[in-house]
Each structure stands twice: as structure tokens, then as C-alpha cells.
């Protein structure tokens, strides 16, 4: 939380002057406080590590990562929505998801920590609020700090919450005067906390206390969840026979293809025998192709591809007249302006009653376009 104290109704007895019934009060009573900033490395999706600035916050129930850093790391995201509340019941919602991260001390291989971090746009204002001169504090001169820790004001990329604080901090302390910052030891190196006496009082306060309400995520999930109503499809008698035929006759061949017998509703022998009519149409097609060598070459190549793909097979012996045979002649369909295939194969029925009219109809499993209603929220 980034709070402007000008919006707070706080009064101070310091620097107040009373006279003639007039009281002047100064609200800028807060000394600048140094927050513990650690320099560490975080792993991205390729396994490479990146140097980042992390704020150690024992008052946060969760870990947070900025949206910019999450986009840079390209780690897989988990969809989630969390309600975040803090001081004075101020609340916000983080609905950009979360990521699982691995962090380790800068330029070291261990220890490493795995954590889940909630993605948020920003964590807090740039820290520290002003550049610090470590050498100005006598008790800190012999300690090593990273140049990106306190020497410049910069954005915070990561917030490590209370679950990691006990494993990050150790028992080392280096103190000076009561009004000077304290150096605290950690696995990431030395951290600074306390008052910055070298700066004037500030009117801005950074408070990073965060309480995560997981119930909000469940609430949002239920709100956007689409209810699935199980409905039993009503079938006409003929559609029920067709579906039963599919269940009982569908099988898979050794080459992986599905094989299904045609679902005739009537005796297919009633279609008749049209071998001679089919042969006559075939001869007419050959005559047409003989007058156009380019068309003949293209159609022959097309049919050869059909043969290689086993969409059709060669009849080795003529069918017997006693068996039911149905002949479906083919012809070429030329589409000069077609998007991909310029030539295609067409079929035409010979009999007045086509073969398809003898087949059962499958049940309609999709709604008509005019029956579909789109609900918006």
C-alpha cells in the first residue's frame, strides 16, 4: 500500500504554534524508514537466472511478483483471483494469476527456495525513497551491500511474505545509535531496517501488509462457471435404429481406419442392377477426356492419387448378377478459380431412386442456429 499522509486526519504536537486562537499543525511527522531490500536471482522458463530486487515483508501472508517480471520470466501461469486486504480495511483484487518461482542468493547456487507468487501490477513505490550513503554510518562501513540495494531508488520486483521470512533471516545484527538503521543478516546478504536519519521527514508511507482472502477466488469461479445441464436426446424410431446400427457395426481395422456397414432402411436389392448404364457413362467420360489431353492428364493423376490413398480399389473379378451391386459413375469437375484444388471428382446416381435415399438418417445432435441463444453477463 502506498499512502499519502496528507489524506490522513493526523495532528502532531510537534512544531505546533498557538496564538490568538490559531493553531498551526504539521502533519509531516514520519521519519523515512528503510525497508529490507534483498538482491537475489530468480529462474525463468529456460532455466536461466535473472537479478531482481525483493522486499522482505513479514506482514504479508503471500508472495507477490510484478507483472513486468512475470512477463519477462515467461513462467507458466495458474489462473487465480485473490482478494488482498491490508491496513484500515483497504482492499484490492489480484486477478492476473500466479506463478511458481525458484529463487536463490545472487551469484550463489544455494540455498534455493521454491515459492508461489501472486502476480500484481506493482508492489510498492520505488525503494529506498532516497539514495543512501552506507559509508556515512560508522557501524556499516565494514559490511558489504550490493550496489543495487540502497545506492539508488528503483522498483521492487518481488515481495517475499511471512512464509519465507523465518528461513531467510538469521541471528546476525549490527546496530548503531537508536536513530540509525540496523543491519540484519540473511541468506541473501546484509539487509537494512530502521530509521534513515540522513533524510527529512516524509509525507508518504509504504505499508506492505497483505492478507489474502482465498474465498474470493472460489466466489469468482462459481460466478463465471457455466452450468452443464445433462439432457437426454429424444430420438425418432428411425434415428434410434441408425444409432444402434452404428454401435453394433462400427469397428476399427488394423491400419487404424474405422469401418462401418451402410445402414440400409430397406432391402438394397430393390435398387436394381445398373452395370451397363454405368459402363456407358464411363465410355462417354473416356471420349470426353480423349478430346482434351490436359484434362485427361490432370484427371488421371487425380484418380491415381485416390488409388494410392486406398480411397478406391481395383475390382479383380466382375460381380455376379445374383448379388446386389450398386454402381456410382464418376466424372471430373473442373474449377479453374478454385482456392486450392482446380480439379475434383464428382459422382452421380443412375437410378431414379439414389442409394442415399435407402439409408437411415443419423440423429441431429446440434441445435439449429435460430435456437441458439447467447447469454452475456
C-alpha positions in Angstrom: 0.0 0.0 0.0 1.3 3.5 -0.9 -0.4 6.0 1.4 -0.3 9.8 1.2 -0.4 11.1 4.7 -1.9 14.3 3.5 -5.2 12.4 3.3 -5.0 11.3 6.9 -6.5 13.3 9.7 -3.4 13.1 12.0 -2.3 16.0 14.1 1.0 16.4 15.9 2.1 18.4 18.9 5.4 18.9 17.3 6.0 22.2 15.6 2.6 23.5 16.6 2.2 27.2 17.4 -0.8 28.6 19.3 -1.6 32.3 19.3 -4.7 34.4 19.1 -6.9 31.3 18.9 -5.0 30.0 15.8 -3.1 26.6 15.9 -0.7 25.6 13.1 -0.1 21.9 12.9 2.5 20.0 10.9 1.4 16.5 9.7 4.8 15.5 8.3 5.8 13.7 11.5 7.0 10.5 9.9 10.8 9.8 9.6 11.9 8.0 6.5 12.1 4.3 7.3 14.4 1.9 5.4 12.7 -1.3 4.2 14.7 -4.6 3.9 15.6 -4.9 0.2 17.4 -8.1 -0.9 19.2 -8.7 -4.2 18.7 -12.2 -5.4 18.3 -14.3 -8.6 15.1 -15.9 -10.0 14.8 -18.6 -12.6 13.0 -18.1 -15.9 11.3 -20.7 -18.2 14.6 -21.6 -19.8 16.4 -22.3 -16.6 18.4 -19.0 -16.7 18.6 -16.7 -13.7 17.9 -13.0 -13.5 19.0 -10.5 -10.9 16.0 -8.9 -9.2 15.2 -6.7 -6.2 13.0 -8.3 -3.5 11.3 -6.8 -0.5 11.2 -8.9 2.7 7.8 -8.4 4.4 6.9 -10.5 7.5 3.5 -8.8 7.5 2.3 -10.4 4.2 0.5 -13.7 4.0 1.5 -14.2 0.4 4.4 -13.7 -2.0 4.0 -11.2 -4.9 5.7 -10.7 -8.2 5.2 -7.8 -10.6 3.5 -8.3 -13.9 6.6 -7.0 -15.8 8.8 -9.6 -14.2 6.3 -12.4 -14.7 6.2 -11.5 -18.4 9.9 -11.4 -18.6 10.3 -14.8 -17.0 7.6 -16.4 -19.2 6.7 -19.0 -16.5 3.5 -21.0 -16.8 0.7 -19.1 -15.1 -2.0 -20.6 -12.9 -5.4 -18.9 -13.2 -6.5 -17.4 -9.9 -8.2 -14.4 -8.4 -7.3 -13.3 -4.9 -8.8 -10.6 -2.6 -6.0 -8.6 -0.9 -6.7 -6.6 2.2 -4.5 -4.6 4.5 -4.3 -1.7 6.9 -7.6 0.2 7.6 -9.5 -2.5 5.7 -8.2 -1.3 2.3 -8.6 -3.9 -0.3 -7.8 -4.8 -3.9 -8.1 -7.7 -6.2 -5.3 -9.6 -8.0 -6.8 -11.5 -10.9 -3.8 -11.9 -13.2 -3.0 -15.4 -11.8 0.1 -16.7 -10.1 3.4 -18.4 -11.0 5.7 -20.9 -9.3 9.2 -19.5 -8.9 12.6 -20.6 -7.8 14.9 -18.0 -6.2 18.5 -18.2 -4.8 21.1 -15.7 -3.5 22.8 -13.6 -6.1 25.9 -15.3 -7.6 25.4 -18.4 -5.4 23.9 -21.8 -6.2 22.3 -22.4 -2.8 20.2 -22.2 -0.8 17.3 -22.1 -3.2 13.6 -21.6 -2.4 10.5 -22.6 -4.4 7.5 -20.4 -3.9 4.2 -19.5 -5.4 3.8 -15.7 -6.2 0.7 -13.8 -7.0 1.0 -11.5 -10.0 0.3 -7.9 -9.4 0.9 -4.7 -11.4 3.1 -3.1 -8.8 4.2 -4.0 -5.3 5.0 -0.6 -3.8 6.7 2.7 -4.6 10.4 2.7 -5.6 12.7 1.8 -2.7 14.6 3.2 -1.0 12.8 6.6 -1.1 16.2 8.3 -1.3 19.7 7.1 -2.1 21.6 6.0 1.0 25.3 6.5 1.7 26.3 3.4 3.6 29.7 4.9 4.5 28.0 7.7 6.4 27.2 5.2 9.1 30.2 4.1 11.1 28.8 0.7 12.1 28.0 -0.2 8.5 31.4 0.6 6.9 32.8 -2.9 7.1 29.6 -4.6 5.8 29.1 -5.5 2.1 26.0 -4.3 0.4 25.1 -4.8 -3.3 25.3 -1.6 -5.3 21.6 -2.0 -6.4 20.3 -2.4 -2.8 20.3 1.1 -1.4 22.5 3.3 -3.5 19.7 4.2 -5.9 15.9 4.3 -5.8 14.4 1.6 -8.0 11.3 -0.5 -8.5 10.7 -3.6 -6.3 10.2 -6.8 -8.5 9.3 -9.3 -5.8 7.8 -9.5 -2.3 8.7 -12.4 -0.1 6.0 -12.9 2.6 5.9 -14.4 6.1 6.2 -18.0 5.0 9.8 -17.4 3.9 11.0 -14.8 6.4 12.0 -17.4 9.1 14.1 -19.3 6.6 15.7 -16.1 5.1 16.8 -14.1 8.2 19.5 -15.2 10.6 20.5 -14.1 14.1 23.2 -11.6 13.0 22.6 -7.9 13.9 24.8 -4.9 13.6 23.4 -1.8 15.4 24.5 1.8 15.8 22.7 4.6 17.6 18.9 4.2 18.2 18.2 6.6 15.4 20.4 4.7 12.9 19.5 1.8 10.6 20.2 -1.8 11.8 21.9 -4.3 9.6 20.3 -7.7 9.7 21.9 -10.9 8.4 20.1 -13.1 5.8 20.8 -15.8 3.3 20.8 -13.1 0.6 23.4 -10.9 2.4 23.0 -7.9 4.7 19.7 -6.1 4.9 18.9 -2.7 6.3 16.0 -1.8 8.5 15.2 1.2 10.7 15.2 5.0 10.5 17.1 7.0 7.9 18.4 10.0 9.9 20.0 11.4 6.9 16.7 12.4 5.3 13.9 14.7 6.2 10.5 13.6 7.4 8.4 12.2 4.6 4.7 12.7 3.8 4.5 9.2 2.2 4.2 5.9 3.9 4.8 2.5 2.4 2.9 -0.3 4.2 3.1 -3.7 2.7 0.8 -5.7 5.0 -1.3 -8.1 2.8 -3.9 -10.6 3.8 -5.1 -13.0 1.1 -8.7 -14.0 1.0 -8.9 -17.3 -0.9 -12.6 -17.5 -0.6 -12.9 -14.7 -3.2 -11.3 -16.9 -5.8 -13.9 -19.6 -5.1 -16.6 -17.0 -5.4 -15.4 -15.7 -8.8 -15.0 -19.3 -10.0 -18.6 -20.1 -9.2 -19.8 -16.8 -10.7 -18.2 -17.5 -14.1 -18.7 -21.2 -14.1 -21.0 -22.4 -16.9 -23.7 -24.8 -15.6 -23.8 -28.0 -17.6 -27.3 -29.4 -17.7 -27.4 -33.1 -18.7 -30.2 -33.6 -21.2 -31.3 -36.9 -22.8 -31.6 -36.7 -26.5 -35.0 -37.7 -27.9 -34.7 -39.8 -31.0 -37.2 -40.8 -33.6 -37.6 -44.6 -34.2 -35.5 -44.4 -37.4 -32.8 -42.4 -35.7 -32.7 -44.9 -32.8 -32.2 -47.7 -35.3 -29.4 -45.8 -37.0 -27.6 -45.1 -33.7 -28.0 -48.8 -32.7 -26.6 -49.8 -36.1 -23.5 -47.6 -35.5 -22.9 -49.0 -32.1 -23.2 -52.7 -33.2 -21.3 -52.4 -36.5 -18.6 -49.9 -36.1 -15.1 -51.4 -35.9 -11.5 -50.4 -36.4 -9.3 -52.0 -39.0 -5.7 -53.0 -38.4 -4.5 -49.9 -40.3 -6.4 -47.6 -37.9 -9.3 -46.8 -40.1 -12.9 -47.1 -38.9 -15.1 -49.5 -40.9 -18.9 -49.2 -40.8 -21.6 -51.1 -42.8 -24.1 -48.8 -44.6 -27.3 -48.6 -42.5 -30.0 -49.5 -45.1 -33.6 -48.9 -44.0 -34.9 -51.2 -46.8 -33.7 -54.1 -48.9 -30.8 -52.8 -51.0 -31.7 -55.3 -53.8 -34.6 -53.0 -54.8 -32.0 -50.6 -56.2 -31.5 -52.9 -59.2 -28.5 -53.6 -61.4 -27.2 -50.7 -63.4 -23.9 -52.2 -64.7 -24.5 -51.5 -68.3 -25.6 -47.9 -67.7 -22.5 -47.3 -65.6 -20.3 -48.7 -68.3 -21.9 -46.5 -71.0 -21.2 -43.4 -68.9 -17.6 -44.5 -68.3 -17.1 -44.8 -72.0 -18.6 -41.3 -72.6 -16.1 -39.9 -70.0 -13.2 -41.5 -71.8 -14.4 -40.0 -75.1 -14.6 -36.5 -73.4 -11.1 -36.9 -72.0 -9.6 -38.0 -75.3 -10.5 -34.6 -76.8 -8.6 -32.7 -74.0 -5.2 -34.1 -73.3 -4.5 -31.6 -70.5 -7.8 -32.5 -68.7 -7.1 -36.2 -69.2 -3.7 -35.9 -67.6 -5.0 -34.0 -64.6 -7.9 -36.3 -64.0 -5.7 -39.4 -64.4 -3.3 -38.1 -61.9 -6.2 -37.2 -59.5 -7.7 -40.7 -59.7 -4.2 -42.3 -59.3 -3.9 -40.4 -56.0 -7.2 -41.8 -55.0 -6.0 -45.3 -55.8 -2.7 -44.8 -53.8 -4.6 -43.4 -50.8 -6.8 -46.5 -50.9 -10.0 -44.4 -51.3 -10.8 -46.9 -54.0 -9.6 -50.4 -55.0 -9.5 -52.2 -58.3 -12.1 -54.9 -58.9 -10.2 -58.1 -59.8 -13.3 -60.1 -60.9 -16.7 -59.0 -62.1 -19.6 -59.1 -59.6 -22.1 -61.8 -60.0 -25.5 -60.8 -61.3 -27.1 -62.7 -58.5 -25.6 -60.4 -55.9 -26.7 -56.8 -55.1 -24.3 -54.3 -56.7 -24.7 -50.6 -57.0 -22.6 -48.7 -59.5 -21.9 -45.0 -58.9 -20.2 -43.4 -62.0 -17.7 -40.7 -61.6 -16.9 -37.6 -63.7 -14.5 -34.7 -63.5 -15.4 -31.3 -62.1 -13.2 -28.5 -63.3 -12.9 -25.4 -61.1 -10.3 -23.0 -62.7 -10.8 -20.4 -59.9 -10.7 -22.8 -57.0 -8.6 -21.8 -54.0 -6.5 -24.9 -53.9 -7.7 -27.9 -56.0 -8.5 -27.0 -59.6 -9.9 -30.5 -60.4 -12.2 -32.6 -58.3 -14.2 -35.8 -58.7 -18.0 -35.8 -58.8 -20.4 -38.7 -58.7 -23.9 -39.1 -60.0 -26.6 -41.7 -59.3 -28.0 -43.7 -62.2 -31.2 -45.0 -60.7 -34.3 -42.8 -60.2 -34.0 -43.6 -56.5 -30.5 -43.0 -55.3 -28.6 -45.1 -52.8 -28.6 -42.4 -50.2 -32.4 -42.5 -50.1 -32.2 -46.1 -48.9 -30.0 -45.2 -45.9 -31.1 -44.4 -42.4 -30.6 -40.8 -41.2 -28.4 -40.1 -38.2 -29.9 -38.2 -35.3 -29.3 -34.4 -35.2 -27.0 -33.7 -32.2 -26.6 -29.9 -32.7 -29.1 -27.2 -32.2 -30.4 -25.1 -35.1 -28.8 -21.7 -35.5 -32.1 -19.9 -34.7 -32.5 -21.9 -31.5 -29.1 -20.9 -30.1 -29.2 -18.1 -27.5 -26.1 -16.3 -26.4 -26.2 -15.2 -22.8 -23.9 -12.3 -21.8 -23.0 -11.0 -18.4 
